[in-house]
Amino acid sequence: MAAKKFGYVRVSTREQNPERQIHILRDEEGIDERDIYVEKESGRKFERPVYRSLVDNILRQGDLLVVTELKRFGRNYGEIYKE
């Protein structure tokens, strides 16, 4: 099966708007909106429900996970590196 591109969008609070990130992933990266996963959770840890489901159940070897900015992926750069 061919590799697939997925997008991951994270905002920290419900008041923040994820639309800018979605727009970049959809229009600039060419990722289908159904393959963009949005989460409203703190970036402190990687134990986030949407992210864990994406990594543990959806992504396959060779797939590409795209984020618009490294800080959207998480706050702790040591954990980002390990992840």
All heavy atoms as an XYZ file, in Angstrom:
701
protein
N       0.849     -1.186      0.000
C       0.000      0.000      0.000
C       0.894      1.249      0.000
O       1.905      1.291      0.673
C      -0.907     -0.040      1.224
C      -1.798      1.170      1.353
S      -3.016      0.937      2.654
C      -4.466      0.967      1.644
N       0.504      2.257     -0.747
C       1.284      3.482     -0.870
C       1.250      4.291      0.424
O       0.262      4.268      1.160
C       0.737      4.321     -2.014
N       2.357      5.000      0.664
C       2.432      5.876      1.839
C       1.402      6.992      1.701
O       1.048      7.415      0.607
C       3.828      6.447      1.970
N       0.930      7.477      2.830
C      -0.110      8.490      2.858
C       0.327      9.642      3.758
O       1.077      9.444      4.703
C      -1.392      7.854      3.401
C      -2.616      8.679      3.232
C      -3.840      7.844      3.549
C      -5.071      8.693      3.357
N      -6.287      7.961      3.598
N      -0.147     10.845      3.456
C       0.144     12.030      4.265
C      -1.031     12.327      5.185
O      -2.189     12.338      4.754
C       0.345     13.244      3.356
C       1.764     13.506      2.971
C       1.829     14.597      1.923
C       2.172     15.928      2.482
N       2.468     16.918      1.415
N      -0.713     12.563      6.439
C      -1.707     12.958      7.427
C      -1.278     14.277      8.045
O      -0.087     14.566      8.152
C      -1.817     11.911      8.545
C      -2.388     10.610      8.088
C      -1.569      9.601      7.614
C      -3.756     10.384      8.129
C      -2.090      8.387      7.192
C      -4.291      9.178      7.706
C      -3.456      8.177      7.231
N      -2.245     15.061      8.473
C      -1.961     16.314      9.156
C      -2.408     16.230     10.600
O      -3.409     15.583     10.916
N      -1.646     16.891     11.478
C      -2.013     16.958     12.888
C      -2.033     18.421     13.302
O      -1.056     19.149     13.123
C      -1.030     16.172     13.754
C      -1.328     16.273     15.227
C      -2.445     15.648     15.779
C      -0.516     17.005     16.079
C      -2.743     15.744     17.126
C      -0.792     17.110     17.431
C      -1.901     16.482     17.949
O      -2.184     16.590     19.288
N      -3.167     18.850     13.837
C      -3.380     20.223     14.280
C      -3.640     20.193     15.775
O      -4.457     19.404     16.250
C      -4.605     20.836     13.547
C      -4.983     22.167     14.148
C      -4.335     20.944     12.062
N      -2.927     21.068     16.511
C      -3.165     21.148     17.946
C      -3.257     22.606     18.359
O      -2.452     23.427     17.944
C      -2.036     20.481     18.734
C      -2.324     20.463     20.242
C      -1.121     20.045     21.042
N      -0.021     20.983     20.942
C       0.066     22.146     21.589
N      -0.910     22.530     22.389
N       1.113     22.928     21.437
N      -4.269     22.912     19.137
C      -4.378     24.192     19.824
C      -4.533     23.881     21.305
O      -5.033     22.820     21.673
C      -5.548     25.060     19.295
C      -5.287     25.519     17.869
C      -6.865     24.338     19.385
N      -4.092     24.801     22.137
C      -4.064     24.536     23.577
C      -5.394     24.749     24.277
O      -5.677     24.098     25.275
C      -3.006     25.417     24.251
O      -1.741     25.095     23.751
N      -6.178     25.678     23.768
C      -7.438     25.987     24.454
C      -8.590     25.974     23.464
O      -8.409     26.096     22.250
C      -7.396     27.383     25.114
O      -7.324     28.374     24.089
C      -6.211     27.517     26.050
N      -9.784     25.854     23.984
C     -10.974     25.845     23.135
C     -11.192     27.191     22.448
O     -11.862     27.278     21.433
C     -12.194     25.467     23.954
C     -12.059     24.075     24.557
C     -13.401     23.495     24.960
N     -13.257     22.231     25.647
C     -12.972     21.083     25.051
N     -12.750     21.052     23.772
N     -12.884     19.966     25.748
N     -10.622     28.248     23.014
C     -10.774     29.580     22.434
C      -9.873     29.779     21.217
O     -10.131     30.648     20.393
C     -10.468     30.664     23.474
C     -11.477     30.759     24.599
C     -11.286     29.657     25.657
O     -10.146     29.235     25.882
O     -12.297     29.221     26.222
N      -8.805     29.007     21.105
C      -7.906     29.155     19.971
C      -8.526     28.523     18.732
O      -9.228     27.522     18.811
C      -6.552     28.508     20.264
C      -5.761     29.269     21.307
C      -4.440     28.569     21.611
O      -4.405     27.361     21.752
N      -3.390     29.354     21.725
N      -8.240     29.109     17.577
C      -8.830     28.661     16.330
C      -7.820     27.837     15.525
O      -6.759     28.334     15.180
C      -9.285     29.884     15.531
C     -10.107     29.516     14.335
O     -10.015     28.417     13.808
N     -10.914     30.454     13.885
N      -8.167     26.605     15.184
C      -7.249     25.751     14.432
C      -7.283     25.996     12.919
O      -6.527     25.373     12.166
C      -7.752     24.348     14.758
C      -9.219     24.525     14.972
C      -9.360     25.876     15.630
N      -8.127     26.895     12.448
C      -8.351     27.060     11.008
C      -7.090     27.422     10.223
O      -6.921     26.966      9.093
C      -9.443     28.094     10.737
C     -10.830     27.585     11.053
C     -11.172     26.286     10.341
O     -10.921     26.157      9.119
O     -11.684     25.371     11.015
N      -6.206     28.235     10.772
C      -4.980     28.606     10.049
C      -4.136     27.372      9.763
O      -3.649     27.175      8.646
C      -4.160     29.631     10.849
C      -2.891     30.090     10.126
C      -2.054     31.009     11.011
N      -1.548     30.330     12.183
C      -0.466     29.540     12.196
N       0.197     29.322     11.094
N      -0.073     28.965     13.315
N      -4.006     26.506     10.765
C      -3.236     25.281     10.584
C      -3.912     24.347      9.571
O      -3.245     23.755      8.721
C      -3.070     24.547     11.916
C      -2.214     25.291     12.925
C      -2.164     24.536     14.236
O      -1.624     23.438     14.307
N      -2.741     25.121     15.286
N      -5.227     24.224      9.664
C      -5.972     23.377      8.730
C      -5.783     23.893      7.301
O      -5.542     23.115      6.373
C      -7.464     23.310      9.113
C      -7.629     22.579     10.442
C      -8.283     22.645      8.003
C      -9.023     22.678     11.042
N      -5.883     25.197      7.123
C      -5.708     25.813      5.807
C      -4.331     25.470      5.222
O      -4.218     25.088      4.052
C      -5.873     27.327      5.916
C      -5.440     28.071      4.699
N      -6.188     28.122      3.548
C      -4.311     28.772      4.452
C      -5.539     28.826      2.641
N      -4.394     29.235      3.165
N      -3.284     25.594      6.010
C      -1.927     25.286      5.539
C      -1.823     23.823      5.130
O      -1.299     23.503      4.056
C      -0.884     25.630      6.621
C      -0.801     27.145      6.808
C       0.488     25.051      6.264
C       0.006     27.581      8.032
N      -2.309     22.926      5.973
C      -2.211     21.502      5.674
C      -3.029     21.121      4.436
O      -2.576     20.337      3.601
C      -2.654     20.674      6.880
C      -1.745     20.773      8.099
C      -2.399     20.105      9.306
C      -0.381     20.168      7.827
N      -4.192     21.696      4.313
C      -5.081     21.371      3.191
C      -4.606     22.033      1.896
O      -4.422     21.356      0.882
C      -6.499     21.826      3.524
C      -7.540     21.446      2.486
C      -8.884     22.074      2.783
N      -8.737     23.519      2.832
C      -9.271     24.294      3.773
N      -9.990     23.779      4.737
N      -9.081     25.600      3.748
N      -4.400     23.346      1.937
C      -4.158     24.093      0.704
C      -2.692     24.137      0.287
O      -2.398     24.196     -0.905
C      -4.700     25.515      0.840
C      -6.205     25.530      1.073
O      -6.865     24.509      0.797
O      -6.718     26.557      1.532
N      -1.778     24.136      1.224
C      -0.359     24.218      0.872
C       0.318     22.847      0.851
O       1.224     22.613      0.068
C       0.375     25.163      1.822
C      -0.114     26.595      1.695
C       0.558     27.546      2.669
O       1.672     27.249      3.138
O      -0.051     28.597      2.957
N      -0.121     21.952      1.716
C       0.485     20.611      1.773
C      -0.304     19.582      0.970
O       0.161     18.472      0.764
C       0.605     20.144      3.229
C       1.595     20.944      4.055
C       3.033     20.767      3.597
O       3.376     19.689      3.081
O       3.817     21.710      3.757
N      -1.540     19.937      0.564
C      -2.344     19.041     -0.255
C      -2.915     17.845      0.492
O      -3.219     16.817     -0.111
N      -3.101     17.994      1.789
C      -3.652     16.899      2.589
C      -5.174     16.998      2.593
O      -5.736     18.051      2.866
C      -3.095     16.932      4.029
C      -1.567     16.786      3.991
C      -3.729     15.843      4.886
C      -0.896     16.977      5.334
N      -5.826     15.902      2.279
C      -7.287     15.858      2.279
C      -7.794     16.156      3.685
O      -7.235     15.662      4.669
C      -7.743     14.459      1.835
C      -9.217     14.428      1.497
O     -10.037     14.864      2.333
O      -9.540     13.967      0.392
N      -8.841     16.946      3.779
C      -9.339     17.352      5.101
C      -9.728     16.162      5.978
O      -9.609     16.222      7.196
C     -10.519     18.316      4.956
C     -10.744     19.094      6.218
C     -11.392     20.439      6.004
O     -11.435     20.950      4.882
O     -11.868     20.989      7.017
N     -10.157     15.067      5.393
C     -10.508     13.891      6.200
C      -9.273     13.247      6.830
O      -9.396     12.420      7.728
C     -11.285     12.880      5.370
C     -10.436     12.148      4.360
C     -11.203     11.026      3.679
N     -10.351     10.416      2.716
C     -10.535     10.412      1.418
N     -11.607     10.980      0.908
N      -9.683      9.834      0.614
N      -8.078     13.612      6.346
C      -6.832     13.085      6.899
C      -6.120     14.083      7.809
O      -4.947     13.922      8.127
C      -5.892     12.654      5.757
C      -6.473     11.507      4.956
O      -7.129     10.629      5.562
O      -6.276     11.479      3.727
N      -6.844     15.124      8.211
C      -6.307     16.122      9.144
C      -6.993     15.910     10.490
O      -8.222     15.936     10.586
C      -6.540     17.551      8.634
C      -5.789     17.768      7.310
C      -6.093     18.572      9.679
C      -6.078     19.092      6.629
N      -6.207     15.693     11.511
C      -6.715     15.408     12.848
C      -6.480     16.622     13.737
O      -5.365     17.119     13.831
C      -6.040     14.154     13.409
C      -6.463     12.938     12.643
C      -5.892     12.620     11.416
C      -7.490     12.140     13.120
C      -6.322     11.527     10.687
C      -7.924     11.036     12.389
C      -7.335     10.746     11.183
O      -7.773      9.667     10.463
N      -7.551     17.089     14.382
C      -7.520     18.310     15.180
C      -7.721     17.964     16.641
O      -8.600     17.181     16.994
C      -8.619     19.298     14.711
C      -8.600     20.555     15.563
C      -8.446     19.630     13.234
N      -6.905     18.601     17.479
C      -6.984     18.340     18.918
C      -6.877     19.647     19.679
O      -6.074     20.505     19.337
C      -5.849     17.402     19.313
C      -5.890     16.954     20.736
C      -5.276     15.579     20.867
O      -4.096     15.429     20.523
O      -5.992     14.677     21.315
N      -7.693     19.771     20.721
C      -7.637     20.929     21.606
C      -7.169     20.442     22.962
O      -7.966     20.088     23.827
C      -9.000     21.610     21.684
C      -9.391     22.214     20.344
C     -10.688     22.970     20.391
C     -10.970     23.547     19.011
N     -12.144     24.369     18.966
N      -5.844     20.379     23.098
C      -5.209     19.855     24.319
C      -3.895     20.572     24.544
O      -3.282     21.075     23.609
C      -4.901     18.360     24.163
C      -6.090     17.445     24.145
C      -6.677     17.185     25.517
O      -5.948     17.273     26.517
O      -7.869     16.880     25.580
N      -3.424     20.541     25.748
C      -2.118     21.088     26.080
C      -1.028     20.338     25.331
O      -1.147     19.138     25.074
C      -1.877     20.962     27.588
O      -0.527     21.271     27.890
N       0.042     21.036     24.993
C       1.170     20.408     24.322
C       2.218     19.906     25.287
O       3.315     19.518     24.886
N       1.897     19.912     26.573
C       2.861     19.526     27.598
C       3.292     18.065     27.477
O       4.448     17.739     27.657
C       2.259     19.779     28.973
C       3.245     19.781     30.085
C       2.643     20.217     31.390
N       1.308     20.794     31.200
C       0.442     20.989     32.146
N       0.734     20.653     33.370
N      -0.736     21.506     31.903
N       2.364     17.182     27.168
C       2.673     15.752     27.087
C       2.096     15.169     25.799
O       1.191     15.737     25.204
C       2.091     15.002     28.283
C       2.695     15.440     29.595
C       2.159     14.637     30.738
C       2.804     15.132     32.021
N       2.463     14.354     33.159
N       2.584     14.017     25.402
C       2.087     13.365     24.191
C       0.935     12.406     24.470
O       0.460     11.742     23.557
C       3.221     12.624     23.475
C       4.054     13.550     22.639
C       5.231     14.073     23.126
C       3.635     13.914     21.379
C       5.993     14.936     22.366
C       4.385     14.780     20.602
C       5.565     15.289     21.098
N       0.480     12.335     25.688
C      -0.673     11.487     26.019
C      -1.947     12.267     25.734
O      -2.725     12.574     26.631
C      -0.591     11.023     27.471
C       0.558     10.084     27.731
C       0.588      8.900     26.764
O      -0.470      8.281     26.529
O       1.671      8.608     26.231
N      -2.150     12.574     24.444
C      -3.345     13.290     23.998
C      -4.190     12.303     23.191
O      -3.654     11.572     22.354
C      -2.925     14.488     23.147
C      -2.006     15.441     23.914
C      -1.691     16.696     23.130
N      -0.890     16.488     21.936
C       0.425     16.731     21.863
N       1.086     17.160     22.917
N       1.067     16.539     20.733
N      -5.495     12.239     23.436
C      -6.341     11.198     22.840
C      -6.295     11.140     21.312
O      -6.150     10.058     20.735
C      -7.746     11.517     23.332
C      -7.592     12.447     24.462
C      -6.259     13.096     24.341
N      -6.449     12.261     20.638
C      -6.469     12.249     19.173
C      -5.097     11.856     18.634
O      -4.985     11.026     17.731
C      -6.914     13.622     18.609
C      -6.754     13.685     17.097
C      -8.357     13.912     19.014
N      -4.046     12.438     19.196
C      -2.688     12.120     18.748
C      -2.388     10.641     18.956
O      -1.873      9.965     18.064
C      -1.665     12.990     19.474
C      -0.254     12.612     19.117
C       0.284     12.972     17.885
C       0.525     11.855     19.980
C       1.570     12.591     17.531
C       1.807     11.480     19.642
C       2.328     11.855     18.415
O       3.594     11.465     18.071
N      -2.700     10.116     20.145
C      -2.415      8.700     20.436
C      -3.173      7.791     19.467
O      -2.633      6.807     18.979
C      -2.783      8.356     21.882
C      -1.847      8.898     22.894
C      -0.512      8.182     23.127
N       0.122      7.417     22.119
C       1.381      7.636     21.661
N       2.091      8.628     22.108
N       1.910      6.859     20.760
N      -4.444      8.100     19.198
C      -5.225      7.291     18.271
C      -4.613      7.325     16.873
O      -4.516      6.300     16.198
C      -6.665      7.798     18.226
O      -7.411      7.050     17.311
N      -4.187      8.494     16.445
C      -3.562      8.640     15.135
C      -2.291      7.802     15.039
O      -2.111      7.025     14.107
C      -3.258     10.124     14.887
C      -2.562     10.507     13.585
C      -3.378     10.089     12.378
C      -2.325     12.013     13.561
N      -1.419      7.914     16.024
C      -0.144      7.194     16.010
C      -0.337      5.694     16.220
O       0.271      4.877     15.528
C       0.810      7.774     17.085
C       2.038      6.908     17.265
C       1.217      9.186     16.705
N      -1.189      5.327     17.158
C      -1.327      3.912     17.524
C      -2.239      3.115     16.590
O      -2.081      1.899     16.482
C      -1.850      3.792     18.959
C      -0.879      4.356     19.980
O       0.326      4.487     19.671
O      -1.331      4.685     21.096
N      -3.201      3.776     15.935
C      -4.206      3.035     15.172
C      -4.301      3.366     13.681
O      -4.840      2.566     12.923
C      -5.595      3.259     15.792
C      -5.624      2.860     17.244
O      -5.163      1.792     17.610
N      -6.156      3.728     18.081
N      -3.825      4.531     13.281
C      -4.066      4.969     11.911
C      -2.789      4.988     11.068
O      -2.775      4.456      9.960
C      -4.760      6.344     11.901
C      -6.131      6.199     12.577
C      -4.873      6.897     10.493
C      -6.814      7.473     12.922
N      -1.740      5.608     11.569
C      -0.490      5.689     10.814
C       0.105      4.309     10.594
O       0.096      3.472     11.488
C       0.533      6.549     11.550
C       0.260      8.048     11.624
C       1.305      8.716     12.508
C       0.258      8.674     10.254
N       0.617      4.096      9.384
C       1.303      2.851      9.057
C       2.745      3.175      8.690
O       3.071      4.316      8.370
C       0.612      2.166      7.882
C      -0.778      1.699      8.233
C      -1.366      0.864      7.098
N      -2.610      0.276      7.485
C      -3.795      0.812      7.269
N      -3.893      1.960      6.658
N      -4.888      0.198      7.658
N       3.579      2.188      8.690
C       4.971      2.388      8.337
C       5.055      3.055      6.959
O       4.395      2.628      6.008
C       5.718      1.065      8.317
C       7.201      1.243      8.114
C       7.960     -0.056      8.318
O       7.425     -1.032      8.834
N       9.194     -0.065      7.904
N       5.853      4.106      6.863
C       6.023      4.828      5.609
C       5.122      6.044      5.466
O       5.367      6.901      4.619
N       4.052      6.140      6.276
C       3.185      7.315      6.225
C       3.934      8.530      6.753
O       4.905      8.409      7.498
C       1.920      7.097      7.067
C       0.928      6.154      6.414
O       1.079      5.853      5.214
O       0.006      5.701      7.116
N       3.450      9.708      6.375
C       4.068     10.962      6.780
C       3.084     11.766      7.616
O       1.937     11.981      7.198
C       4.477     11.763      5.535
C       5.144     13.108      5.757
C       6.485     12.930      6.455
C       5.324     13.806      4.424
N       3.515     12.196      8.790
C       2.701     13.049      9.652
C       3.241     14.467      9.550
O       4.411     14.714      9.833
C       2.744     12.560     11.107
C       1.927     13.371     12.101
C       0.445     13.379     11.723
C       2.113     12.823     13.508
N       2.389     15.410      9.144
C       2.795     16.787      8.912
C       2.157     17.690      9.964
O       0.962     17.587     10.240
C       2.363     17.254      7.498
C       2.792     18.690      7.252
C       2.929     16.330      6.429
N       2.968     18.572     10.545
C       2.487     19.626     11.433
C       2.963     20.955     10.855
O       3.969     21.006     10.159
C       2.991     19.454     12.885
C       2.419     18.206     13.514
C       4.497     19.443     12.960
N       2.226     22.031     11.143
C       2.585     23.321     10.556
C       3.773     23.969     11.257
O       4.514     24.709     10.636
C       1.393     24.293     10.585
O       0.982     24.501     11.941
C       0.236     23.745      9.767
N       3.933     23.710     12.541
C       5.039     24.263     13.316
C       5.408     23.254     14.389
O       4.543     22.578     14.928
C       4.620     25.553     14.026
C       4.126     26.650     13.127
C       3.520     27.784     13.944
O       4.231     28.345     14.795
O       2.335     28.072     13.738
N       6.678     23.179     14.711
C       7.130     22.228     15.719
C       6.437     22.463     17.062
O       6.071     21.518     17.751
C       8.648     22.319     15.884
C       9.331     21.145     16.537
C       8.975     19.835     15.860
C      10.827     21.351     16.529
N       6.192     23.714     17.416
C       5.541     23.998     18.704
C       4.096     23.506     18.739
O       3.517     23.326     19.792
C       5.625     25.478     19.055
C       4.822     26.372     18.159
C       5.018     27.822     18.557
C       4.225     28.740     17.660
N       4.423     30.126     18.006
N       3.475     23.267     17.584
C       2.126     22.704     17.540
C       2.160     21.216     17.854
O       1.176     20.647     18.275
C       1.484     22.893     16.145
C       1.230     24.326     15.778
C       0.154     24.973     16.635
N       0.735     25.682     17.752
C       0.166     25.851     18.943
N      -1.004     25.362     19.219
N       0.767     26.508     19.895
N       3.306     20.598     17.639
C       3.469     19.178     17.916
C       3.598     18.948     19.418
O       3.058     18.002     19.964
C       4.688     18.676     17.163
C       4.807     17.185     17.092
C       3.739     16.383     16.728
C       6.007     16.571     17.369
C       3.859     15.016     16.652
C       6.147     15.205     17.299
C       5.073     14.430     16.938
N       4.313     19.814     20.099
C       4.478     19.695     21.536
C       5.381     20.785     22.073
O       6.006     21.513     21.311
N       5.453     20.900     23.379
C       6.244     21.944     24.010
C       7.615     21.480     24.462
O       8.531     22.259     24.550
C       5.502     22.484     25.234
C       4.530     23.554     24.867
C       4.130     24.294     26.121
N       2.706     24.077     26.334
C       2.134     24.039     27.502
N       2.821     24.172     28.590
N       0.840     23.847     27.600
N       7.724     20.231     24.801
C       8.968     19.698     25.344
C       9.796     19.118     24.192
O       9.472     18.072     23.649
C       8.638     18.616     26.381
C       9.854     18.023     27.016
O      10.862     17.790     26.371
N       9.748     17.764     28.312
N      10.877     19.809     23.826
C      11.651     19.397     22.657
C      12.332     18.058     22.846
O      12.529     17.315     21.890
C      12.636     20.484     22.241
C      11.924     21.686     21.679
C      11.980     22.916     22.303
C      11.157     21.571     20.524
C      11.293     24.011     21.792
C      10.462     22.653     20.011
C      10.548     23.874     20.641
O       9.858     24.943     20.137
N      12.665     17.695     24.072
C      13.211     16.362     24.334
C      12.196     15.289     24.010
O      12.513     14.279     23.377
N      10.944     15.492     24.420
C       9.878     14.542     24.117
C       9.559     14.522     22.620
O       9.275     13.476     22.061
C       8.616     14.854     24.913
C       8.696     14.398     26.343
C       7.339     14.481     27.042
O       6.292     14.399     26.364
O       7.342     14.625     28.263
N       9.604     15.688     21.978
C       9.366     15.747     20.527
C      10.405     14.878     19.813
O      10.067     14.104     18.924
C       9.426     17.193     20.020
C       8.202     17.974     20.492
C       9.510     17.235     18.490
C       8.260     19.461     20.211
N      11.646     15.010     20.204
C      12.728     14.236     19.588
C      12.495     12.724     19.751
O      12.626     11.965     18.817
C      14.072     14.648     20.178
C      15.243     13.913     19.566
C      15.701     14.250     18.302
C      15.863     12.879     20.244
C      16.758     13.575     17.724
C      16.918     12.184     19.678
C      17.357     12.550     18.421
O      18.397     11.872     17.852
N      12.112     12.321     20.972
C      11.854     10.900     21.221
C      10.668     10.396     20.418
O      10.673      9.287     19.915
C      11.590     10.654     22.716
C      12.818     10.686     23.567
C      12.600     10.262     25.005
C      11.260     10.509     25.585
N      11.138     10.283     27.006
N       9.636     11.229     20.314
C       8.414     10.835     19.628
C       8.684     10.620     18.158
O       8.198      9.742     17.518
C       7.344     11.897     19.835
C       5.965     11.487     19.516
C       5.408     10.365     20.362
O       5.811     10.196     21.527
O       4.547      9.627     19.866
